[in-house]
């Protein structure tokens, strides 16, 4: 059973700093899902926990080095045992679930050798709200309450 201990914005920030220090130059990823929402909260200086914990972060990458680290951090990995959540490498096709012009509103930040792109919170929430699961509705409400939207 996967752990569900991802709830603090600082957890995402710390993970990206760690990987940025370990990766070779030219590495990049796009962060979607609740991990992206937590990232935006961290950038806003808000350490407000998610109303319902997540079990993973969802990166998309074309970088072999990033993908290798993702595979080492899957469900049941040492990474999950240490952090309480895992990395779920997503195919680039999932980006098609975002609004077509999401890149124009995305944010970027560099962590060491890792360039991170994160869609705007409203774009991250678009596929969640289409799914309309209770957890996704809670995450959308949370994003509104802390001023991400």
N, CA, C and O atoms as a GROMACS GRO file, in nm:
protein
  596
    1UNK      N    1   0.084  -0.119   0.000
    1UNK     CA    2   0.000   0.000   0.000
    1UNK      C    3   0.088   0.125   0.000
    1UNK      O    4   0.173   0.141   0.088
    2UNK      N    5   0.069   0.214  -0.098
    2UNK     CA    6   0.152   0.334  -0.101
    2UNK      C    7   0.124   0.424   0.019
    2UNK      O    8   0.011   0.432   0.067
    3UNK      N    9   0.228   0.491   0.065
    3UNK     CA   10   0.212   0.587   0.173
    3UNK      C   11   0.150   0.714   0.116
    3UNK      O   12   0.160   0.742  -0.004
    4UNK      N   13   0.085   0.791   0.203
    4UNK     CA   14   0.021   0.917   0.162
    4UNK      C   15   0.064   1.027   0.259
    4UNK      O   16  -0.016   1.075   0.339
    5UNK      N   17   0.190   1.065   0.250
    5UNK     CA   18   0.243   1.162   0.345
    5UNK      C   19   0.291   1.292   0.281
    5UNK      O   20   0.366   1.368   0.342
    6UNK      N   21   0.248   1.317   0.156
    6UNK     CA   22   0.285   1.442   0.090
    6UNK      C   23   0.176   1.544   0.119
    6UNK      O   24   0.063   1.531   0.073
    7UNK      N   25   0.211   1.647   0.195
    7UNK     CA   26   0.110   1.747   0.234
    7UNK      C   27   0.167   1.887   0.249
    7UNK      O   28   0.091   1.984   0.244
    8UNK      N   29   0.299   1.900   0.268
    8UNK     CA   30   0.361   2.030   0.292
    8UNK      C   31   0.428   2.083   0.166
    8UNK      O   32   0.496   2.007   0.096
    9UNK      N   33   0.409   2.212   0.134
    9UNK     CA   34   0.480   2.271   0.020
    9UNK      C   35   0.631   2.251   0.027
    9UNK      O   36   0.696   2.232  -0.076
   10UNK      N   37   0.688   2.256   0.147
   10UNK     CA   38   0.834   2.243   0.160
   10UNK      C   39   0.883   2.104   0.118
   10UNK      O   40   0.999   2.090   0.081
   11UNK      N   41   0.797   2.002   0.124
   11UNK     CA   42   0.839   1.869   0.081
   11UNK      C   43   0.874   1.868  -0.068
   11UNK      O   44   0.971   1.805  -0.108
   12UNK      N   45   0.795   1.937  -0.148
   12UNK     CA   46   0.820   1.944  -0.293
   12UNK      C   47   0.945   2.027  -0.319
   12UNK      O   48   1.030   1.989  -0.401
   13UNK      N   49   0.956   2.139  -0.251
   13UNK     CA   50   1.073   2.226  -0.268
   13UNK      C   51   1.202   2.151  -0.231
   13UNK      O   52   1.301   2.159  -0.304
   14UNK      N   53   1.202   2.081  -0.119
   14UNK     CA   54   1.320   2.005  -0.076
   14UNK      C   55   1.356   1.896  -0.176
   14UNK      O   56   1.474   1.875  -0.204
   15UNK      N   57   1.256   1.826  -0.229
   15UNK     CA   58   1.280   1.721  -0.329
   15UNK      C   59   1.346   1.779  -0.453
   15UNK      O   60   1.443   1.722  -0.504
   16UNK      N   61   1.296   1.890  -0.502
   16UNK     CA   62   1.352   1.950  -0.623
   16UNK      C   63   1.494   2.001  -0.599
   16UNK      O   64   1.580   1.987  -0.687
   17UNK      N   65   1.520   2.059  -0.484
   17UNK     CA   66   1.657   2.102  -0.452
   17UNK      C   67   1.752   1.982  -0.451
   17UNK      O   68   1.862   1.990  -0.506
   18UNK      N   69   1.710   1.873  -0.390
   18UNK     CA   70   1.793   1.753  -0.383
   18UNK      C   71   1.824   1.701  -0.523
   18UNK      O   72   1.940   1.675  -0.555
   19UNK      N   73   1.721   1.685  -0.605
   19UNK     CA   74   1.744   1.632  -0.739
   19UNK      C   75   1.825   1.728  -0.824
   19UNK      O   76   1.908   1.684  -0.904
   20UNK      N   77   1.804   1.858  -0.808
   20UNK     CA   78   1.881   1.956  -0.884
   20UNK      C   79   2.029   1.949  -0.853
   20UNK      O   80   2.112   1.977  -0.939
   21UNK      N   81   2.062   1.912  -0.731
   21UNK     CA   82   2.202   1.897  -0.691
   21UNK      C   83   2.262   1.767  -0.743
   21UNK      O   84   2.384   1.757  -0.760
   22UNK      N   85   2.180   1.668  -0.770
   22UNK     CA   86   2.228   1.537  -0.812
   22UNK      C   87   2.231   1.518  -0.964
   22UNK      O   88   2.307   1.435  -1.014
   23UNK      N   89   2.153   1.594  -1.036
   23UNK     CA   90   2.138   1.573  -1.180
   23UNK      C   91   2.247   1.644  -1.261
   23UNK      O   92   2.306   1.742  -1.215
   24UNK      N   93   2.274   1.593  -1.381
   24UNK     CA   94   2.369   1.662  -1.469
   24UNK      C   95   2.304   1.785  -1.533
   24UNK      O   96   2.181   1.798  -1.536
   25UNK      N   97   2.387   1.873  -1.584
   25UNK     CA   98   2.338   1.994  -1.651
   25UNK      C   99   2.241   1.955  -1.763
   25UNK      O  100   2.254   1.850  -1.825
   26UNK      N  101   2.145   2.042  -1.787
   26UNK     CA  102   2.051   2.021  -1.896
   26UNK      C  103   1.932   1.934  -1.860
   26UNK      O  104   1.859   1.890  -1.950
   27UNK      N  105   1.910   1.907  -1.734
   27UNK     CA  106   1.796   1.824  -1.692
   27UNK      C  107   1.673   1.911  -1.671
   27UNK      O  108   1.683   2.025  -1.626
   28UNK      N  109   1.557   1.856  -1.704
   28UNK     CA  110   1.435   1.934  -1.687
   28UNK      C  111   1.316   1.842  -1.662
   28UNK      O  112   1.318   1.724  -1.697
   29UNK      N  113   1.213   1.901  -1.601
   29UNK     CA  114   1.087   1.830  -1.584
   29UNK      C  115   0.974   1.931  -1.578
   29UNK      O  116   0.994   2.049  -1.551
   30UNK      N  117   0.854   1.880  -1.605
   30UNK     CA  118   0.730   1.955  -1.588
   30UNK      C  119   0.657   1.887  -1.473
   30UNK      O  120   0.639   1.766  -1.474
   31UNK      N  121   0.616   1.965  -1.375
   31UNK     CA  122   0.549   1.910  -1.258
   31UNK      C  123   0.400   1.940  -1.264
   31UNK      O  124   0.360   2.056  -1.272
   32UNK      N  125   0.319   1.834  -1.261
   32UNK     CA  126   0.174   1.852  -1.267
   32UNK      C  127   0.112   1.794  -1.139
   32UNK      O  128   0.183   1.748  -1.050
   33UNK      N  129  -0.021   1.798  -1.130
   33UNK     CA  130  -0.092   1.738  -1.018
   33UNK      C  131  -0.078   1.818  -0.889
   33UNK      O  132  -0.042   1.936  -0.890
   34UNK      N  133  -0.107   1.750  -0.778
   34UNK     CA  134  -0.104   1.817  -0.647
   34UNK      C  135   0.037   1.861  -0.610
   34UNK      O  136   0.054   1.957  -0.536
   35UNK      N  137   0.139   1.791  -0.660
   35UNK     CA  138   0.277   1.836  -0.638
   35UNK      C  139   0.299   1.974  -0.696
   35UNK      O  140   0.370   2.056  -0.637
   36UNK      N  141   0.240   2.000  -0.812
   36UNK     CA  142   0.248   2.134  -0.873
   36UNK      C  143   0.177   2.238  -0.789
   36UNK      O  144   0.226   2.351  -0.775
   37UNK      N  145   0.063   2.202  -0.733
   37UNK     CA  146  -0.008   2.295  -0.645
   37UNK      C  147   0.075   2.327  -0.521
   37UNK      O  148   0.084   2.442  -0.479
   38UNK      N  149   0.136   2.223  -0.463
   38UNK     CA  150   0.222   2.245  -0.346
   38UNK      C  151   0.342   2.332  -0.384
   38UNK      O  152   0.384   2.417  -0.305
   39UNK      N  153   0.397   2.313  -0.503
   39UNK     CA  154   0.509   2.395  -0.550
   39UNK      C  155   0.468   2.542  -0.554
   39UNK      O  156   0.542   2.628  -0.506
   40UNK      N  157   0.351   2.571  -0.611
   40UNK     CA  158   0.304   2.710  -0.617
   40UNK      C  159   0.286   2.768  -0.477
   40UNK      O  160   0.319   2.884  -0.453
   41UNK      N  161   0.236   2.688  -0.384
   41UNK     CA  162   0.221   2.735  -0.246
   41UNK      C  163   0.359   2.770  -0.189
   41UNK      O  164   0.374   2.873  -0.123
   42UNK      N  165   0.458   2.685  -0.214
   42UNK     CA  166   0.593   2.711  -0.165
   42UNK      C  167   0.649   2.840  -0.224
   42UNK      O  168   0.713   2.918  -0.153
   43UNK      N  169   0.626   2.864  -0.353
   43UNK     CA  170   0.677   2.986  -0.417
   43UNK      C  171   0.611   3.110  -0.359
   43UNK      O  172   0.669   3.219  -0.361
   44UNK      N  173   0.489   3.095  -0.308
   44UNK     CA  174   0.416   3.206  -0.248
   44UNK      C  175   0.447   3.221  -0.100
   44UNK      O  176   0.392   3.308  -0.033
   45UNK      N  177   0.536   3.136  -0.048
   45UNK     CA  178   0.571   3.143   0.092
   45UNK      C  179   0.464   3.090   0.186
   45UNK      O  180   0.462   3.122   0.304
   46UNK      N  181   0.374   3.007   0.132
   46UNK     CA  182   0.265   2.952   0.211
   46UNK      C  183   0.297   2.807   0.249
   46UNK      O  184   0.312   2.722   0.161
   47UNK      N  185   0.306   2.780   0.377
   47UNK     CA  186   0.332   2.643   0.423
   47UNK      C  187   0.202   2.587   0.480
   47UNK      O  188   0.195   2.542   0.595
   48UNK      N  189   0.098   2.591   0.395
   48UNK     CA  190  -0.036   2.544   0.433
   48UNK      C  191  -0.053   2.403   0.380
   48UNK      O  192  -0.036   2.380   0.260
   49UNK      N  193  -0.084   2.307   0.466
   49UNK     CA  194  -0.093   2.168   0.425
   49UNK      C  195  -0.215   2.142   0.337
   49UNK      O  196  -0.318   2.208   0.350
   50UNK      N  197  -0.201   2.044   0.247
   50UNK     CA  198  -0.315   2.000   0.166
   50UNK      C  199  -0.424   1.945   0.258
   50UNK      O  200  -0.393   1.887   0.362
   51UNK      N  201  -0.551   1.962   0.223
   51UNK     CA  202  -0.658   1.911   0.307
   51UNK      C  203  -0.666   1.758   0.307
   51UNK      O  204  -0.716   1.699   0.402
   52UNK      N  205  -0.617   1.696   0.202
   52UNK     CA  206  -0.608   1.550   0.197
   52UNK      C  207  -0.473   1.517   0.136
   52UNK      O  208  -0.442   1.560   0.025
   53UNK      N  209  -0.393   1.442   0.208
   53UNK     CA  210  -0.256   1.412   0.164
   53UNK      C  211  -0.254   1.346   0.027
   53UNK      O  212  -0.349   1.280  -0.015
   54UNK      N  213  -0.144   1.367  -0.040
   54UNK     CA  214  -0.118   1.300  -0.167
   54UNK      C  215  -0.017   1.188  -0.145
   54UNK      O  216   0.055   1.187  -0.044
   55UNK      N  217  -0.012   1.095  -0.237
   55UNK     CA  218   0.085   0.985  -0.227
   55UNK      C  219   0.202   1.002  -0.320
   55UNK      O  220   0.299   0.927  -0.312
   56UNK      N  221   0.195   1.102  -0.413
   56UNK     CA  222   0.301   1.113  -0.512
   56UNK      C  223   0.310   1.250  -0.574
   56UNK      O  224   0.222   1.335  -0.558
   57UNK      N  225   0.419   1.270  -0.646
   57UNK     CA  226   0.434   1.383  -0.737
   57UNK      C  227   0.433   1.324  -0.878
   57UNK      O  228   0.470   1.209  -0.899
   58UNK      N  229   0.391   1.406  -0.973
   58UNK     CA  230   0.374   1.360  -1.111
   58UNK      C  231   0.457   1.443  -1.208
   58UNK      O  232   0.407   1.540  -1.264
   59UNK      N  233   0.583   1.407  -1.228
   59UNK     CA  234   0.664   1.478  -1.327
   59UNK      C  235   0.650   1.418  -1.467
   59UNK      O  236   0.620   1.300  -1.485
   60UNK      N  237   0.672   1.504  -1.565
   60UNK     CA  238   0.682   1.465  -1.705
   60UNK      C  239   0.822   1.510  -1.748
   60UNK      O  240   0.862   1.622  -1.717
   61UNK      N  241   0.896   1.425  -1.817
   61UNK     CA  242   1.031   1.464  -1.858
   61UNK      C  243   1.071   1.394  -1.987
   61UNK      O  244   1.024   1.285  -2.018
   62UNK      N  245   1.160   1.460  -2.060
   62UNK     CA  246   1.226   1.398  -2.175
   62UNK      C  247   1.372   1.369  -2.141
   62UNK      O  248   1.448   1.320  -2.225
   63UNK      N  249   1.410   1.399  -2.018
   63UNK     CA  250   1.548   1.380  -1.973
   63UNK      C  251   1.569   1.239  -1.920
   63UNK      O  252   1.500   1.197  -1.827
   64UNK      N  253   1.663   1.167  -1.977
   64UNK     CA  254   1.694   1.031  -1.930
   64UNK      C  255   1.741   1.032  -1.786
   64UNK      O  256   1.707   0.942  -1.709
   65UNK      N  257   1.820   1.132  -1.749
   65UNK     CA  258   1.872   1.138  -1.612
   65UNK      C  259   1.759   1.158  -1.511
   65UNK      O  260   1.759   1.096  -1.405
   66UNK      N  261   1.662   1.243  -1.544
   66UNK     CA  262   1.547   1.264  -1.456
   66UNK      C  263   1.464   1.136  -1.450
   66UNK      O  264   1.421   1.094  -1.342
   67UNK      N  265   1.440   1.075  -1.565
   67UNK     CA  266   1.361   0.952  -1.568
   67UNK      C  267   1.424   0.843  -1.482
   67UNK      O  268   1.354   0.768  -1.414
   68UNK      N  269   1.556   0.834  -1.485
   68UNK     CA  270   1.625   0.734  -1.404
   68UNK      C  271   1.598   0.757  -1.255
   68UNK      O  272   1.572   0.662  -1.181
   69UNK      N  273   1.606   0.883  -1.211
   69UNK     CA  274   1.576   0.912  -1.071
   69UNK      C  275   1.429   0.882  -1.038
   69UNK      O  276   1.397   0.836  -0.929
   70UNK      N  277   1.342   0.909  -1.134
   70UNK     CA  278   1.199   0.879  -1.113
   70UNK      C  279   1.177   0.730  -1.092
   70UNK      O  280   1.102   0.689  -1.003
   71UNK      N  281   1.243   0.649  -1.174
   71UNK     CA  282   1.228   0.504  -1.161
   71UNK      C  283   1.281   0.453  -1.027
   71UNK      O  284   1.232   0.354  -0.973
   72UNK      N  285   1.383   0.522  -0.974
   72UNK     CA  286   1.438   0.484  -0.843
   72UNK      C  287   1.348   0.528  -0.728
   72UNK      O  288   1.372   0.492  -0.613
   73UNK      N  289   1.244   0.607  -0.758
   73UNK     CA  290   1.158   0.664  -0.654
   73UNK      C  291   1.013   0.619  -0.668
   73UNK      O  292   0.922   0.686  -0.619
   74UNK      N  293   0.990   0.506  -0.734
   74UNK     CA  294   0.854   0.453  -0.754
   74UNK      C  295   0.793   0.400  -0.625
   74UNK      O  296   0.859   0.397  -0.521
   75UNK      N  297   0.667   0.357  -0.632
   75UNK     CA  298   0.598   0.295  -0.518
   75UNK      C  299   0.684   0.181  -0.463
   75UNK      O  300   0.733   0.098  -0.539
   76UNK      N  301   0.699   0.179  -0.331
   76UNK     CA  302   0.774   0.072  -0.266
   76UNK      C  303   0.924   0.091  -0.265
   76UNK      O  304   0.997   0.005  -0.214
   77UNK      N  305   0.972   0.201  -0.320
   77UNK     CA  306   1.116   0.226  -0.327
   77UNK      C  307   1.170   0.275  -0.193
   77UNK      O  308   1.096   0.308  -0.101
   78UNK      N  309   1.302   0.278  -0.186
   78UNK     CA  310   1.368   0.335  -0.069
   78UNK      C  311   1.329   0.482  -0.053
   78UNK      O  312   1.313   0.532   0.058
   79UNK      N  313   1.314   0.551  -0.166
   79UNK     CA  314   1.271   0.691  -0.164
   79UNK      C  315   1.137   0.704  -0.091
   79UNK      O  316   1.122   0.790  -0.004
   80UNK      N  317   1.041   0.618  -0.127
   80UNK     CA  318   0.909   0.626  -0.062
   80UNK      C  319   0.920   0.593   0.087
   80UNK      O  320   0.855   0.658   0.170
   81UNK      N  321   1.000   0.495   0.121
   81UNK     CA  322   1.016   0.461   0.262
   81UNK      C  323   1.074   0.580   0.340
   81UNK      O  324   1.035   0.604   0.454
   82UNK      N  325   1.165   0.652   0.278
   82UNK     CA  326   1.228   0.766   0.344
   82UNK      C  327   1.138   0.889   0.350
   82UNK      O  328   1.132   0.957   0.452
   83UNK      N  329   1.067   0.916   0.240
   83UNK     CA  330   0.990   1.041   0.229
   83UNK      C  331   0.842   1.028   0.262
   83UNK      O  332   0.777   1.126   0.297
   84UNK      N  333   0.787   0.907   0.252
   84UNK     CA  334   0.644   0.888   0.278
   84UNK      C  335   0.556   0.913   0.157
   84UNK      O  336   0.434   0.915   0.168
   85UNK      N  337   0.616   0.932   0.041
   85UNK     CA  338   0.545   0.949  -0.086
   85UNK      C  339   0.641   0.907  -0.197
   85UNK      O  340   0.761   0.890  -0.174
   86UNK      N  341   0.588   0.890  -0.317
   86UNK     CA  342   0.672   0.841  -0.427
   86UNK      C  343   0.660   0.932  -0.550
   86UNK      O  344   0.583   1.028  -0.551
   87UNK      N  345   0.737   0.898  -0.652
   87UNK     CA  346   0.737   0.972  -0.778
   87UNK      C  347   0.670   0.886  -0.884
   87UNK      O  348   0.707   0.770  -0.903
   88UNK      N  349   0.572   0.943  -0.951
   88UNK     CA  350   0.495   0.873  -1.053
   88UNK      C  351   0.525   0.939  -1.188
   88UNK      O  352   0.457   1.034  -1.228
   89UNK      N  353   0.627   0.889  -1.257
   89UNK     CA  354   0.665   0.945  -1.387
   89UNK      C  355   0.549   0.931  -1.485
   89UNK      O  356   0.496   0.822  -1.507
   90UNK      N  357   0.510   1.044  -1.542
   90UNK     CA  358   0.395   1.047  -1.631
   90UNK      C  359   0.439   1.059  -1.778
   90UNK      O  360   0.543   1.120  -1.807
   91UNK      N  361   0.361   1.001  -1.870
   91UNK     CA  362   0.394   1.018  -2.012
   91UNK      C  363   0.358   1.160  -2.057
   91UNK      O  364   0.270   1.224  -1.999
   92UNK      N  365   0.425   1.208  -2.158
   92UNK     CA  366   0.399   1.344  -2.206
   92UNK      C  367   0.257   1.362  -2.258
   92UNK      O  368   0.209   1.475  -2.268
   93UNK      N  369   0.189   1.253  -2.292
   93UNK     CA  370   0.051   1.264  -2.341
   93UNK      C  371  -0.043   1.326  -2.238
   93UNK      O  372  -0.146   1.383  -2.275
   94UNK      N  373  -0.010   1.315  -2.107
   94UNK     CA  374  -0.099   1.373  -2.006
   94UNK      C  375  -0.105   1.525  -2.015
   94UNK      O  376  -0.200   1.587  -1.967
   95UNK      N  377  -0.004   1.585  -2.076
   95UNK     CA  378  -0.006   1.731  -2.091
   95UNK      C  379  -0.122   1.775  -2.180
   95UNK      O  380  -0.164   1.890  -2.175
   96UNK      N  381  -0.174   1.684  -2.261
   96UNK     CA  382  -0.291   1.712  -2.344
   96UNK      C  383  -0.418   1.733  -2.264
   96UNK      O  384  -0.516   1.786  -2.316
   97UNK      N  385  -0.417   1.693  -2.136
   97UNK     CA  386  -0.532   1.716  -2.049
   97UNK      C  387  -0.537   1.858  -1.996
   97UNK      O  388  -0.640   1.902  -1.945
   98UNK      N  389  -0.426   1.931  -2.009
   98UNK     CA  390  -0.421   2.070  -1.966
   98UNK      C  391  -0.480   2.159  -2.074
   98UNK      O  392  -0.486   2.119  -2.190
   99UNK      N  393  -0.525   2.280  -2.038
   99UNK     CA  394  -0.573   2.373  -2.142
   99UNK      C  395  -0.465   2.394  -2.247
   99UNK      O  396  -0.346   2.391  -2.216
  100UNK      N  397  -0.505   2.415  -2.373
  100UNK     CA  398  -0.409   2.419  -2.483
  100UNK      C  399  -0.300   2.526  -2.469
  100UNK      O  400  -0.190   2.508  -2.521
  101UNK      N  401  -0.327   2.636  -2.401
  101UNK     CA  402  -0.229   2.744  -2.391
  101UNK      C  403  -0.163   2.750  -2.253
  101UNK      O  404  -0.121   2.856  -2.208
  102UNK      N  405  -0.154   2.634  -2.186
  102UNK     CA  406  -0.100   2.630  -2.049
  102UNK      C  407   0.043   2.681  -2.040
  102UNK      O  408   0.081   2.739  -1.939
  103UNK      N  409   0.123   2.659  -2.145
  103UNK     CA  410   0.264   2.698  -2.137
  103UNK      C  411   0.281   2.850  -2.124
  103UNK      O  412   0.378   2.896  -2.064
  104UNK      N  413   0.187   2.926  -2.178
  104UNK     CA  414   0.195   3.073  -2.170
  104UNK      C  415   0.179   3.121  -2.026
  104UNK      O  416   0.226   3.230  -1.992
  105UNK      N  417   0.114   3.043  -1.941
  105UNK     CA  418   0.088   3.082  -1.802
  105UNK      C  419   0.177   3.007  -1.702
  105UNK      O  420   0.166   3.029  -1.582
  106UNK      N  421   0.262   2.920  -1.750
  106UNK     CA  422   0.343   2.837  -1.660
  106UNK      C  423   0.454   2.919  -1.595
  106UNK      O  424   0.490   3.028  -1.640
  107UNK      N  425   0.507   2.863  -1.487
  107UNK     CA  426   0.620   2.924  -1.415
  107UNK      C  427   0.740   2.832  -1.425
  107UNK      O  428   0.726   2.710  -1.439
  108UNK      N  429   0.858   2.891  -1.417
  108UNK     CA  430   0.982   2.813  -1.422
  108UNK      C  431   1.071   2.851  -1.304
  108UNK      O  432   1.070   2.965  -1.257
  109UNK      N  433   1.148   2.754  -1.260
  109UNK     CA  434   1.249   2.779  -1.157
  109UNK      C  435   1.360   2.677  -1.177
  109UNK      O  436   1.334   2.562  -1.214
  110UNK      N  437   1.482   2.718  -1.153
  110UNK     CA  438   1.596   2.630  -1.166
  110UNK      C  439   1.647   2.593  -1.029
  110UNK      O  440   1.667   2.678  -0.942
  111UNK      N  441   1.667   2.462  -1.011
  111UNK     CA  442   1.724   2.407  -0.889
  111UNK      C  443   1.854   2.339  -0.928
  111UNK      O  444   1.851   2.226  -0.979
  112UNK      N  445   1.966   2.403  -0.907
  112UNK     CA  446   2.093   2.344  -0.949
  112UNK      C  447   2.092   2.320  -1.099
  112UNK      O  448   2.081   2.414  -1.177
  113UNK      N  449   2.102   2.192  -1.139
  113UNK     CA  450   2.100   2.156  -1.282
  113UNK      C  451   1.962   2.116  -1.332
  113UNK      O  452   1.950   2.066  -1.444
  114UNK      N  453   1.860   2.138  -1.252
  114UNK     CA  454   1.724   2.097  -1.289
  114UNK      C  455   1.636   2.218  -1.318
  114UNK      O  456   1.612   2.301  -1.230
  115UNK      N  457   1.588   2.228  -1.441
  115UNK     CA  458   1.493   2.332  -1.480
  115UNK      C  459   1.353   2.274  -1.463
  115UNK      O  460   1.318   2.173  -1.524
  116UNK      N  461   1.274   2.340  -1.380
  116UNK     CA  462   1.139   2.292  -1.349
  116UNK      C  463   1.036   2.388  -1.407
  116UNK      O  464   1.046   2.509  -1.390
  117UNK      N  465   0.938   2.333  -1.477
  117UNK     CA  466   0.825   2.409  -1.529
  117UNK      C  467   0.700   2.358  -1.460
  117UNK      O  468   0.679   2.237  -1.448
  118UNK      N  469   0.617   2.451  -1.413
  118UNK     CA  470   0.493   2.413  -1.345
  118UNK      C  471   0.378   2.494  -1.404
  118UNK      O  472   0.382   2.617  -1.402
  119UNK      N  473   0.276   2.426  -1.457
  119UNK     CA  474   0.160   2.497  -1.508
  119UNK      C  475   0.094   2.582  -1.399
  119UNK      O  476   0.109   2.554  -1.280
  120UNK      N  477   0.022   2.684  -1.439
  120UNK     CA  478  -0.053   2.770  -1.347
  120UNK      C  479  -0.151   2.684  -1.266
  120UNK      O  480  -0.202   2.585  -1.318
  121UNK      N  481  -0.178   2.720  -1.141
  121UNK     CA  482  -0.271   2.641  -1.060
  121UNK      C  483  -0.406   2.614  -1.128
  121UNK      O  484  -0.459   2.503  -1.117
  122UNK      N  485  -0.462   2.712  -1.197
  122UNK     CA  486  -0.591   2.690  -1.264
  122UNK      C  487  -0.577   2.582  -1.372
  122UNK      O  488  -0.669   2.503  -1.393
  123UNK      N  489  -0.463   2.579  -1.440
  123UNK     CA  490  -0.439   2.477  -1.543
  123UNK      C  491  -0.417   2.341  -1.480
  123UNK      O  492  -0.463   2.240  -1.533
  124UNK      N  493  -0.347   2.337  -1.365
  124UNK     CA  494  -0.329   2.210  -1.293
  124UNK      C  495  -0.462   2.153  -1.246
  124UNK      O  496  -0.481   2.031  -1.243
  125UNK      N  497  -0.553   2.241  -1.210
  125UNK     CA  498  -0.682   2.197  -1.156
  125UNK      C  499  -0.781   2.154  -1.265
  125UNK      O  500  -0.876   2.081  -1.236
  126UNK      N  501  -0.760   2.196  -1.389
  126UNK     CA  502  -0.855   2.164  -1.497
  126UNK      C  503  -0.881   2.013  -1.507
  126UNK      O  504  -0.997   1.973  -1.506
  127UNK      N  505  -0.779   1.927  -1.518
  127UNK     CA  506  -0.808   1.783  -1.526
  127UNK      C  507  -0.864   1.727  -1.395
  127UNK      O  508  -0.944   1.633  -1.396
  128UNK      N  509  -0.823   1.783  -1.282
  128UNK     CA  510  -0.874   1.738  -1.153
  128UNK      C  511  -1.024   1.765  -1.143
  128UNK      O  512  -1.101   1.681  -1.096
  129UNK      N  513  -1.065   1.884  -1.187
  129UNK     CA  514  -1.206   1.919  -1.177
  129UNK      C  515  -1.291   1.839  -1.276
  129UNK      O  516  -1.409   1.812  -1.250
  130UNK      N  517  -1.232   1.801  -1.389
  130UNK     CA  518  -1.305   1.712  -1.481
  130UNK      C  519  -1.326   1.575  -1.418
  130UNK      O  520  -1.432   1.515  -1.435
  131UNK      N  521  -1.227   1.526  -1.344
  131UNK     CA  522  -1.241   1.397  -1.273
  131UNK      C  523  -1.346   1.408  -1.164
  131UNK      O  524  -1.424   1.314  -1.141
  132UNK      N  525  -1.348   1.524  -1.097
  132UNK     CA  526  -1.450   1.556  -0.998
  132UNK      C  527  -1.453   1.459  -0.879
  132UNK      O  528  -1.559   1.432  -0.823
  133UNK      N  529  -1.337   1.408  -0.840
  133UNK     CA  530  -1.330   1.323  -0.722
  133UNK      C  531  -1.328   1.412  -0.597
  133UNK      O  532  -1.281   1.525  -0.605
  134UNK      N  533  -1.377   1.363  -0.485
  134UNK     CA  534  -1.379   1.445  -0.363
  134UNK      C  535  -1.242   1.505  -0.328
  134UNK      O  536  -1.233   1.622  -0.292
  135UNK      N  537  -1.136   1.426  -0.340
  135UNK     CA  538  -1.001   1.475  -0.309
  135UNK      C  539  -0.964   1.591  -0.401
  135UNK      O  540  -0.906   1.690  -0.356
  136UNK      N  541  -0.998   1.580  -0.529
  136UNK     CA  542  -0.966   1.685  -0.624
  136UNK      C  543  -1.044   1.812  -0.594
  136UNK      O  544  -0.990   1.922  -0.607
  137UNK      N  545  -1.169   1.799  -0.553
  137UNK     CA  546  -1.249   1.916  -0.515
  137UNK      C  547  -1.189   1.984  -0.391
  137UNK      O  548  -1.187   2.106  -0.382
  138UNK      N  549  -1.140   1.904  -0.297
  138UNK     CA  550  -1.076   1.960  -0.177
  138UNK      C  551  -0.948   2.035  -0.214
  138UNK      O  552  -0.920   2.141  -0.159
  139UNK      N  553  -0.871   1.980  -0.307
  139UNK     CA  554  -0.748   2.046  -0.349
  139UNK      C  555  -0.779   2.178  -0.421
  139UNK      O  556  -0.707   2.276  -0.404
  140UNK      N  557  -0.885   2.180  -0.501
  140UNK     CA  558  -0.925   2.303  -0.570
  140UNK      C  559  -0.969   2.409  -0.468
  140UNK      O  560  -0.932   2.525  -0.480
  141UNK      N  561  -1.047   2.369  -0.369
  141UNK     CA  562  -1.092   2.462  -0.265
  141UNK      C  563  -0.972   2.517  -0.189
  141UNK      O  564  -0.965   2.636  -0.162
  142UNK      N  565  -0.877   2.430  -0.156
  142UNK     CA  566  -0.755   2.469  -0.086
  142UNK      C  567  -0.678   2.574  -0.167
  142UNK      O  568  -0.634   2.675  -0.112
  143UNK      N  569  -0.662   2.548  -0.296
  143UNK     CA  570  -0.588   2.642  -0.382
  143UNK      C  571  -0.655   2.780  -0.382
  143UNK      O  572  -0.587   2.883  -0.380
  144UNK      N  573  -0.788   2.781  -0.384
  144UNK     CA  574  -0.860   2.909  -0.377
  144UNK      C  575  -0.844   2.976  -0.242
  144UNK      O  576  -0.823   3.097  -0.234
  145UNK      N  577  -0.854   2.899  -0.137
  145UNK     CA  578  -0.846   2.956  -0.001
  145UNK      C  579  -0.711   3.017   0.029
  145UNK      O  580  -0.703   3.116   0.101
  146UNK      N  581  -0.604   2.960  -0.024
  146UNK     CA  582  -0.471   3.015   0.006
  146UNK      C  583  -0.423   3.115  -0.099
  146UNK      O  584  -0.309   3.161  -0.094
  147UNK      N  585  -0.510   3.150  -0.194
  147UNK     CA  586  -0.480   3.256  -0.289
  147UNK      C  587  -0.399   3.216  -0.411
  147UNK      O  588  -0.335   3.301  -0.472
  148UNK      N  589  -0.401   3.089  -0.447
  148UNK     CA  590  -0.327   3.047  -0.567
  148UNK      C  591  -0.402   3.076  -0.696
  148UNK      O  592  -0.343   3.077  -0.804
  149UNK      N  593  -0.533   3.098  -0.685
  149UNK     CA  594  -0.615   3.120  -0.806
  149UNK      C  595  -0.650   3.268  -0.823
  149UNK      O  596  -0.718   3.305  -0.919
   0.00000   0.00000   0.00000
